[in-house]
Structure formats: C-alpha cells, structure tokens
Amino acid sequence: MHHFHYSGNRLYCEGVAVESLIRKYGTPLYVYSQRTLTERYQALAQALAGVDSLICFAVKSNSNLAVLRALADLGSGFDIVSGGELERVIAAGGDPRRCAFAGVGKTESEIEFALRRGIYTFNAESEPELERINRVAARLKRRAPVAVRVNPNVEARTHKKITTGTYENKFGIAFEQIEGVYARAARLKHLWLRGLQMHIGSQITEVAPFEQAVRKVRPLVARLKERHGLEFFSIGGGLGIVYQPALASGPAAWWRSSAARGMITPQQYAARLQPLLQPLGLKILLEPGRFISGNAGLLVTRIEYVKRTGRKNFLIVDAAMNDLIRPAFYEAYHEIVPVRRRAGAQIRADVVGPICESGDFFCQDRPLPKAEAGDYLALLSAGAYASVMASNYNTRSLAAEVMVKGRQAALVRARQPVKAIWAGEQIAPWQR
Ligand code: LLP
C-alpha cells in the first residue's frame, strides 16, 4: 500500500494535488506521504507482534528530520551508520537508547559520542573495532554494549552492489570465526556482549534468503546466548519493495498484486521467521529502511525540452542523477508517470537530466504518455536511497522536500540556495 493515486487526471499524494505543491515549491521536488510511512511501519510491527521486537528504521534510506520524527512518534528505533545520523535522530526527537550503530569504519569520536548518548548497541564488524570500542569505553569508565556482525555467507539474490552477506563483501565477521571472536571479546573488560547482528543485503524480494540465513545462524546465537548472556539478535534489514508499474491499478490492487508477483509481504516474512526466532527467547531487532520509506516518496520534475534525434526521443527534465542516482548507479527502475494524465498517444522515450554524463538518465526507451515541454513527471518509489544519495554535482542545489499528511503539506527541507553550495570554499591566500 501507498498513498499516491490519481483523482480525475491529477496525481495526488494523500489528499493533496501534486500540482499544488509544484506551484508552491517548484521542482525538482521530493514529496513524502506520512500515511504510507506510518502504515508500512505498523504493518511490520503488527506482523511481528508474536516476538519481543524492536524495529530500527535504517536512517540511511531517508534521513529527513520529518521522516525520522514520524517514525520516532510511532516508537521506532533507528539503525545508524555515523555520528551524523545519530545527531539527526536526536534532533528529530528519536531516542539513542533505541539506536543501533552499524558500519565498518566507526571513528573514536563517533564511538565516544554514541557512548555518551547511551546508544543501545554498537554493531561491530571487526576485532580491531571491538578493541577500539573497549578503549574508548575504558577512558569514559563505562561498559559499551556491543554486538558482532556475523557474515552468514548466504546469497541474497539481489543486485551485486547491494549484497552484503557473502564472503566477497567487506561486511561482518565470517560465520566460522564468530565464537572465537566472542570468547576474546569477553575478556575485554569494558565491553558488554549484548547481541549478535547480521544483514545479508538490500531489496531482497523473497523470504528464502532470510530464512536460510536465520536457520544457519540460529544455533550459533543460541550458543552465544548461553555462554555470554546475549539479549538480542538483529536480523538486519533488506525487505524489498515493488518498483514496477503499479499506480494505474490503485493502492489496494497494488498490494494484492505485489503478493501475486511473489513479492515478500510483512505477513509472509513474519510467518516464516517468527517460528524460528521465538524459541531463542531473545529480543529481535530489525533494520528495515527501504520497506518503510521506499514507496513513501516521489520525485517531481519538469520537462524542459522534448528533443527528437534521428533515432530517439528524449524528455529532458530538470531533475538529474545528482538528485536520484539509482538508475545511473544500479540500473534501477523507477516508474515514471505524468502529474496530469491526458488521453492520447504513447511515445518511446528516454527521460534524461541536464548533467553532462551519458549515465544521467531515469529511463531509456520506455513507453510513456506523449508529453510536452512544461509538463511535469513523477518518479515513483523515490522515498529510499534517493534524496539521501543526492550530490551537488554540476553545482546543482539539493532539491526541496515536502511532507504530506492527509490534506496538509509542509516544506520539510528548503531548496538549497546555490551560494550555500560553495559557502565553505575560499580562495587560497596566494590567489588574492
Ligand atoms: N542494516 C544494514 C546494516 C544495512 O547496511 C542496510 C542497508 C540496512 C540495514 C537497510 O537495508 P534496507 O532495509 O533498506 O534494504 N543505496 C542502495 C541500497 C544500499 C543499502 C545499504 N545498506 C539502493 O539504492 O538500492
């Protein structure tokens, strides 16, 4: 389910016409649906009601303060990967005691900051990191709660750039070495061995890889609980979402069709994993990002030019790969729909941005409704790994972001003024 739909021929986010947002805030513009965020979070929470669980929203997928606040208000915890993300969570009203700090390269100052703020766990990815956390904790005269990330060496069957749970990847510690690592970590006086963590990849669209990983790690986590008194087991994030065309059929049909296409639902995920997890008697942490935020956002863009070359049609729009890099980086598919539907012919076109790179496209040779310069398009499912991966390439400002709830809309990130892009730069003294 999501809450973008047509009413008449106009695209709406919940009760707000996207055109009215364009008039007020311009383009490129990210639009988020709070109701979608809420329902996604709740669907997962309800499906997992049978186990003691904590959902830690993966902040990296969408770190806008308003998104974080919406989730904090629902009781969500957060999966963070930098001191900056922890500061954001705190600024948004989230609770550090419900935060898990992941990542292979935590610095001393990040560790110190998180420790002072009472983080729930550091998910450590190497022995040198455990030693560093121990040292910082000793200096602060504290015990640091830690979990070690196990690499279960299972294939997540997703895009190679977002697979993380095989021995080809830099993440975690090999399954076979974990018990030795816990035994050594137990001798470090300032560590509190609180849990075990894993994460096998992102945009996983079937339950089997999750189930395989949980089955493999279960005996290990049971032994570690016995020996070291672990309190939690984090099974990571990675639940995939539907990116394929869906809007035309309406939200309800879309949800049914996602199940029909074999796409994972929270109910299936919970039904298959809960029976494996329950007997462990541990708190279960989840780190979903995309599942909660992915379908909750879209990127609105204006067609600046329609260009016909000998062989192709190009719709040149005012958003670019600096705003949404997923198509360029992962060949990712984002559905593209008109903000105002018109009856009429279809064309085959590439939708491209103004950046000077051939990779600056949102789709290639895709059948689209015929459109003209001045029309607006929406790129769907742009709530996760979209605005957060934006850059200032070509000295392009970061786009504005709007949150919608029912009939209300609010600017939750102002468009970046162009001068802010070089505000930290200066001429070298010898150039003056
Ligand atoms: N936990 C850990 C340790 C992670 O590394 C990630 C994502 C998550 C949780 C959340 O995964 P999710 O539930 O969102 O799949 N930029 C890529 C995705 C990178 C994912 C990185 N790690 C994309 O645009 O597809």
Residues whose N, C-alpha, C, O or C-beta is under 5 A from the ligand:
A	BS01	LLP	A58 S61 A102 I162 H199 G201 S202 Q203 G236 G237 G238 L239 E287 P288 G289 R290 F291 R326 Y385
